[in-house]
Amino acid sequence: IYFEHLSHLTKPLLAVAFLASFGSSMLYGYNLAVVNSPAQYIKDFYNETLSESHGLTPDGHLLTVLYSLTVSIFAIGGMTGALLVGRLVTKYGRKGTLVRSTALVFMGGALMGFSRWCRIPEMVIIGRFITGVHSGISLSVVPMYLGEIAPKNLRGFLGLIPSIHICLGVFIAQVLGLSEILGKEEHWPLLLSLVAVPTMVQLILLPWFPESPRYLLIERGDVHATIAALKWFRTKGNIQAEVEEMQEEQRSLSSMQTLSVCSLLMDSSCFTIERLGRRPLMIGGFLFMGLCCAGITVSVLFQPQLSYMRYISVGCVIGIIAGFCIGPAGVPFLITAELFKQSHRPAAYTVAGCLNWMSNFTIGFVFPFLEIATGPFCYLIFCAVCMGVAVYTFFIIPETKNKTFLEISQMFATKNEICEEELYPNSELKMALMNGYGTLDFHDKK
């Protein structure tokens, strides 16, 4: 099925999807897992430098707090980046934001890479924060960019490419963290700073790709640049219908301003279409993750009596990563692109990103203490959360496969009995064709 979908993608569309994800989404997964293997080395580094600089002898509890801060500060940076998304994508565009944010990776990578040489532990924490800001930006902008350049029949598949790269980043971090490769005391700063390599590839190649056609037309009003971008992404087929669909959305939004986060939260019409999703992937992914979390608890409890339980534990860990890749890694960000109109989308990604990063921070900081307090039973908490989301998705979230952004808005407007005048406040606008592609033509109602 995967390669069947690949055959329907044009080479430019496929290239930009993999490139944008390779230099952004993969780094998110990498940074999530990269601090696991060198945990003890990082604690030892903190212990040594605190003794040298301040004459302190930190106990195990303080070192655990410092390490938890190192892990969770990445999420604080991510939430900061998510708060910036709305302004950045409006000012610089989707691709422009991705290109400009690469500077953050080089700054963060340099701080972490030279921290051991400079004997400054704060450089690790600040570097993690800065790379978190980049991930907070890219984790919202990449799905937004891919969702806007993809044709409607491939938007779901293209939206899952970032989640594949997130899981690939986790896998690469685990492999490179092995003691036979870079999981050694002298190599852990290099392990943390390798984030600069894929970002360098993205910085070299991504500027040559076009901006989002929807951004160019709906927010910039540049019809000719939109047509050029669509022709670049769609090497065959008629793009006139797609341009007209964008213009129809532009027509419906012509009296609206781009919403801020506060305006989005106060807009009750947004919440009438907030229960949107890709049911099979979400339900299957969360159910599988919940079962694997329960499996870890059971296998750890019986491991002293049954030696083969350790293999089940490993299988459950792999299963959680696989279940995450199936749907939860990418579908929620795809949903956000489908949920909201162009004017609402930046603010929606800001809200979604903040909630995501707040959860990341909470887990990153609390989990070491939770594991000490509850042992293997801590995974039952995650099992309950996964099962709850799967049940919610089953009963609440409908399918929106193969629908345009405008059709989705119309579908939920009809479902919630929103009148057409409210959905399209400028119904007196009429569309005319210009050079075979369409433009907006304003007429009086008379």
N, C-alpha and C positions, 0 to 999 in steps of 0.2 A: 504493500500500500504506500509505503514511504517513497519508494522509487517511482511508483506510478504518478504520485503527485509531483515529484521532481521533474518528470518528463513534460508536465504541463507548464512549468515555469520557464520563462525566458532566461537566457544566460545573464543578462544585466540584472534582472530582478533577483535571481538566485545569488549572484555575486554580492550585491549590496546587502542582502539578508545575512549571509554568512560573515561578511566583513564587519558590518555593524555589530553583530553579536559576538564575533571573535574578539574584538577590541574593547568590549564593554560588558556584555552579559557574562562572558566567561570569567572575567575578572571578579565579578560579584561572587560566583561560586568558588573561585580560587581563594579569595580573601575570607570567605566563611570557614574554610577548612584548613587553611595553611598554618594557623596558629596551634593546631592540635598536636602535631608531631613534636615540635620544639618547645612544648610547654615547660618542661623541666629546665631546659637550657635558658629560657627567658627568665624563669624565676631565679635561677642561679645568677644570671646577669644582674637582675635587680638587687639581689642580696649583696653581691660583690660591690656594685657601684654605690649603694646606699652606705655600706661600711666605709668605702674609700672617701666619699664626699662629705658625709654627715656623721660618720662615726657611729652609725646605728647598727644594731643587730636585729633585723626584723624577724618576728616569729612566723610560723607557718600560716597563721590566720591572715597576717598582713600581706604576705606574699600571695596568698590566694585572692585577696581583695585586689591587689595590684594587677594580677594576671586577669582576673575577671574584668577589671576596668579596661585592660588592653584589648580583650575580646569584644566587649560591649561598646567601647568608644567608636568602633566602626559603624555601629547602628546609629549612634548620635550624629555622626557625620552624614550618614545616609538620610536621616530625617532632615538635616539641614539642607542637603542637596535637593530633597523632594520639595521643600518649601520654595526653592528657587526655580523650579521647573516652569511654572506658569509664566513668569517674566522672561525667562531665557528663550523659550520656544516661540513666544510672541515676537520678541525682538530679533532673534537670530535665526529662527526657523528650526526645523527638526535636525537636519543634517548639520547646519551651522553650529548648533548647540553641542552636538556630539564631537565635532572637530575641536571646538574651543575648550571643551572640558578635559581634553587629553593632557593639558598642562598640569592638572591636578595630580595625575598619576605619576608623572615624572618627579614632581615635588615630593609626594608621599614616598615613592620608591627610594629616592635619594636619602631622605631622612632615615628610613628604616635600614637601608643598606650600610650607612656610615655610622649608625648608632653605637655599635660595638667598638669601632675604631676610635670614636670620639669619647667613649665611656660616658655617654649621656642617655640614661634610660628614657627621659622625656621625649627623645626623638622617635622612639618606637611608638609611643602613645599618640603623639602629634601626627606621625606618618600614617598610622591607622585611621585617625580621624579624617585626614585629607583624602585618602583613598576611599573612605566611606562617603565623603561628599560627592566624589566622582560616581560611585556606584548608585547613590541616591538619585543623581541626575539621569544617568544612562538607563537605569532600571525602568524609568518611566518613559524616557524619550525614545528608546529603541522600539518598544512595542507600538508606540504612537506613530513613529516613522514608518514601520513596516505595515501597520494596519492601514495607513493612508495611501501607500504606494501599491498595495496588493489588489488584484481584482477580487470581486466579492466571493467568487467560488473557491478562491485559494487563500482567503484572508485567515481562516482558521489554521490551516497548515503552516502558512508563513509566520503566524503569530506564535507557533510552538517552537520555531527555530531558536529563539533566545533561551527557552527553557532547556533545550538540548545542550546548548553551550554552557548554561549554568551548571548542569550536572556534569558536563565534561570538565569544567573548571574544578569542581569538587574532586573528581577522580584524579586529575593531574596533580592537585595539591597533595592528595594522599600518596600517590606514587612517588613524587619527588621528595616527600617527607620521609621515605624509608631510610633506615640507617645506612643502607648500601649506596644511597645516592647523595642526597643533601641533608638527610636527617642526622647530622653530626653537629657537635657543639661549635665548631669553627665555621660552619656553613649556614647556620640559621639566618643571619642577616641577608645573605644572598638569596635564600629561599623566599624571604619576605619581599625582596626588591625585584624579583623576576616579573612582577606585574608590568614593568615598563616595556617588555619585549613585544607582546601582542599589541599594546597601545601604539608602539612605534610603527608597526605594520599598518594599523588603522589610520594613523596620522598621514602616512605617505600616500595611501590609496584612496581613502574616503572622499577627500575634497574633489576628486574627479567625477564623482557621481552627482546626479541632479538632486535638487531639493524636492520635497513632497509636493506633488501637483496640487493636492487639495489646499495646502498652505499657500502656494503661489496664487491660486485663483481666488479662494474664499477670503483669505486674510490680506493678500497683497493686491488682488485684482489684476494680475498680470496674465492675460489670456494667452499671449504668444509664448511666454515662458512655460505656461502650463502645458500647452500643446507640444512644445519641444520635449518637456520632461516625460510626458505620456508616450510619445513616439520612441523615446529612448528606452523606457521600461517595457513597452509593448511593441516588439519588433514586427508583429503581424496582427491583423485584425483591425476592425473599425473602432476608433476611439471617440467618435462623435457622440455616441450614446453616453459614454462615461463623462465627457465634458458637460453634456446637457444635464446629467444627474447632479454634478457638482454645482452647476449654475442654478439648478432648482433649489439646492440647499442654500446657496448664497442668497437666492431670492427670499427664502424663508427667514434668513438671518439678517437681512439688510437693515432692519430697524433695531436690531439687538446689538449691545456692546458685549465685548468679552467679559465674562463673569469673573469676579474675584472669588477667593475661597469662601469668604463670609456670605457673599451673594449667592453662591452655589448652595450653601447649607440652608439659607433662608428661602430658597426657591422650591416650593412644594412640588412643582411640576417635574423637577428632576427625580424626585423619589418615586414617581409613578412608573419610571422605567429603570429603577435601580435593581430590580430583581431579574437580572438578565444573565444568561450563561450558556456554556457548552456542556450539557448535562452528562453525556457518557464519560467524558474525560474527567470531569470533576468528581462524579460519584465513584467511578472506578478507582481513581487515584487515591482519594481519601479513604475509601474502604480498605484498599490494599495497605496503605500506610498504617491505619488503625490496627489491622490484624498483625502486621509486623511488629508494631510497638508492644502489643500483648505477647507476641511470640518471644521477644527479647526478655520480657519479665519472666515468663515461664522457663525459658532455657537457662537463664542465669540462676534461678532458684534451684533447679534440678542438676546443675552442672557438677556439683560435688559428688553426686551419686552416679551420674551418667556422663561419661567423658565425651560422648559424641554430641552432647548438647552444645559444646563450643562451636561446632560447625553450623548448628542451627542458628546460633547467635549471629555468626558472620553472615549467613544467608538472610537473616532478618534485616541486618544493617543494609545489605545490598538491596533488599526488597523495599526498604524505606526510600532509598535514593531512586529506585526504579519507579515506585509509586508517585514520588514527587515529580519526576520527569514526565509521567503520563499526563498530568493535568495541572496540579496545584502550582507548579513552577512557572507556567506561562499563561494558562487560561485566565486567571484573574486580571492580568494586565491586558490581555486581549479583550476581555469583557469591558474593561474601562474604555477602550477605544470604540467599542460598538455601542456602549451605553449612552454616550452623550453627544450632543451636537458639537459642531466645530467651535462655537463660542464658549461652550461649557467644558470642553475637553482638557485644556491646561489646568484649570482649577480642580477638575475631577482627579487628574493624575497627582496633583499635589496632595489632596486628601488621602487617596489610596496609598501613595508613597509614605506619608507620615504614619498612617496606621501600620503599614508593613514594618517600617523601621522602628517604631515604638515597640512592636512585638519582638523584633530581633534583639533590641537592647534588653528588654525584660528577660528573655531566655538566656542571652549571653551572660548577663550579670548574675542572675539568680540560679542558673542550673548547677554550677559547682556546689553551692550550698544545699540545693534541693537534693542532689545526689548523695551528699553526706548524710542528710536527715532521713531520707526515705529509701536509699539504696535502689535496687532494681525496680521497686514499685513506682518510681518517679515516671517511668514510661507509660504507666496506666493513665496518667493525666493527659498525655498527648494522645493516647488511644481514645479517650473520651472526647477530646476536641475534634479529632479526625472523624469519628463516627457521627458526632453532632453535625458537622458541616455536610457530611454525605447525606444525612437525613433531611437537613434543610434544603439542600440542592434538589433532592428527589421530589419534595413536596412543593417547593416554591419556584424554582428557576426553570423557565421554559427554554426551548431551543431557538436559536436565531440563525441557523445555518443558511448560507447562500442568500442573504438579504443585504441590500444596500443600507447605508446609514440612514437614508431618508425613509426607507421602508420600515426600518426598526422603529424610528420615531413615530411613524404613522400607525404602526401596529399597536404600540403601547398607548398612543393617544386614543385610539379606538377602544382599546380594552378598558381604559380608565375614563371614557366618555369626555375627552377633551375635544372641544369643538375645533373645526378646521381653521376658524378665524384666529383662535388662540395659538394654534400650532404654526400657522402661516399668517402672520399679521399683515403682510403686504400682498394680499391675493390679487390686488389690482395690477401688479407687475406682470408683464407679458414678455415672453422670450422670443427673440428673433434670431435668425441664423446669420452668421458673418463668416464668410470664407468656408462654409460647410461645417463649422464647429459650434456656432452658437454664442451669443452674448446677451446681455440684458438690455432690454429696451423699455424705457419708462413711458407710461401713458397715463393720462388722467382717466378717471372712471367715466367721465363724459364721453 
